[in-house]
Amino acid sequence: MTVLERVWVYDTLRLNPALATRFGTRMIQGESLAKPPAVKPFLVYRMGNSSPDNVLRQARRQYFTVYLHDEAMPGAYEVNIDPAVQEVIDAFTAAPPAPEYHILEARYLEHSSDQDDREMGTILRYVRFQLIQSSWT
């Protein structure tokens, strides 16, 4: 994994009009989050493991997850979280290839059930993706 994948993920999130309206500047890389943001909802993204592609030797898969947090008391998934799940899926599945980052496409894998994060004091759902990358792009 390189800084380029992180830049691409962050730019895809922050440049999406629906997500920018919903979260504003509250889109945070997980490793830089020291405490929960005071204003909710917020979004956290984390880069995951990387593995070789199962088909192409010169390609690899980079996994990442986007966590969508909102106020827990009262918790209402349908206000921010449920629409944001679809907005995140749409943002990444519509993102064009990015040869400068060696990214061919982002593949939507799954989204979670309704969850709660007691440490953050939020309700949440996550959305998982894999980037398909190639050394020849």
C-alpha positions in Angstrom: 0.0 0.0 0.0 1.2 3.5 -0.8 0.2 7.0 0.0 -1.4 7.1 -3.5 -4.2 4.7 -2.6 -5.0 6.8 0.5 -5.1 10.0 -1.5 -7.4 8.4 -4.1 -9.8 7.0 -1.5 -9.9 10.4 0.4 -10.3 12.4 -2.8 -13.1 10.1 -4.0 -14.9 10.7 -0.7 -14.4 14.4 -0.3 -15.1 15.3 -4.0 -18.4 13.5 -4.0 -21.1 16.2 -3.7 -23.6 14.1 -1.6 -20.9 12.9 0.8 -19.4 16.4 1.1 -22.9 17.8 1.9 -23.6 15.2 4.5 -20.1 15.0 6.2 -18.3 18.2 5.3 -14.8 18.0 6.7 -15.7 15.1 9.0 -14.1 12.5 6.8 -11.1 11.1 8.7 -8.5 8.5 8.1 -8.9 6.0 11.0 -5.3 6.0 12.0 -5.4 9.7 12.6 -8.5 9.7 14.8 -7.6 10.4 18.4 -11.1 10.9 19.7 -14.6 11.0 18.3 -15.5 14.3 16.5 -17.8 16.5 18.5 -20.2 16.9 15.6 -22.0 13.9 14.1 -22.4 12.3 11.6 -18.8 11.5 10.6 -17.1 9.1 8.3 -13.9 7.1 9.0 -11.9 5.2 6.3 -9.3 2.6 6.9 -6.9 0.9 4.5 -6.9 -2.8 4.9 -4.7 -5.7 3.7 -3.3 -6.1 0.2 -3.1 -9.4 -1.7 -2.2 -10.6 -5.2 -5.0 -10.9 -7.7 -6.4 -14.4 -8.2 -6.3 -14.1 -12.0 -3.6 -11.6 -13.1 -0.1 -11.9 -11.9 0.7 -8.2 -12.4 -2.4 -7.1 -10.5 -3.2 -6.8 -6.8 -6.1 -6.1 -4.5 -6.1 -3.4 -1.9 -9.0 -3.6 0.6 -10.4 -0.6 2.4 -13.4 0.1 4.6 -15.6 3.2 5.1 -17.3 3.5 8.5 -20.4 5.7 8.8 -21.1 7.0 12.3 -24.0 8.9 13.7 -25.5 10.0 17.0 -26.4 7.0 19.2 -29.0 8.7 21.4 -31.4 8.7 19.8 -30.2 6.3 17.1 -31.8 6.6 13.6 -30.1 4.8 10.8 -32.5 6.0 8.2 -31.5 9.7 8.7 -27.8 9.7 7.8 -26.3 6.2 7.8 -28.6 4.3 5.4 -28.5 7.1 2.7 -24.7 7.4 3.2 -24.1 3.7 2.6 -25.6 4.1 -0.9 -23.7 7.4 -1.5 -20.4 5.7 -0.6 -21.2 2.7 -2.9 -22.2 5.0 -5.7 -19.0 7.2 -5.3 -16.6 4.3 -5.6 -18.4 2.2 -8.2 -18.7 5.3 -10.4 -15.1 6.4 -9.9 -13.2 6.1 -13.2 -9.9 4.3 -13.5 -6.9 6.3 -12.1 -3.8 5.3 -14.1 -1.7 7.8 -12.1 -2.5 5.6 -9.0 -2.4 2.3 -10.9 -6.1 1.9 -10.0 -8.3 0.0 -12.5 -11.5 -0.1 -10.5 -13.0 -0.2 -7.0 -15.2 -3.2 -6.3 -18.0 -3.0 -3.7 -17.8 -6.1 -1.5 -20.4 -5.7 1.3 -21.9 -3.5 3.9 -22.5 -4.4 7.5 -25.6 -4.8 9.7 -26.6 -2.1 12.1 -24.0 -1.7 14.7 -23.0 0.5 17.7 -19.7 1.8 18.8 -19.8 2.4 22.6 -16.3 3.9 22.6 -17.3 6.5 20.0 -20.8 6.8 21.4 -22.3 6.2 17.9 -24.3 3.9 15.8 -22.7 2.8 12.6 -22.5 0.7 9.5 -19.4 0.0 7.3 -18.9 -0.5 3.6 -16.0 -2.6 2.3 -14.3 -2.4 -1.1 -11.3 -3.7 -2.9 -9.2 -1.7 -5.3 -8.0 -3.6 -8.3 -4.5 -2.3 -9.2 -2.1 -3.0 -11.9 1.6 -2.3 -12.4 1.0 -1.6 -16.1 -1.5 1.2 -15.9 
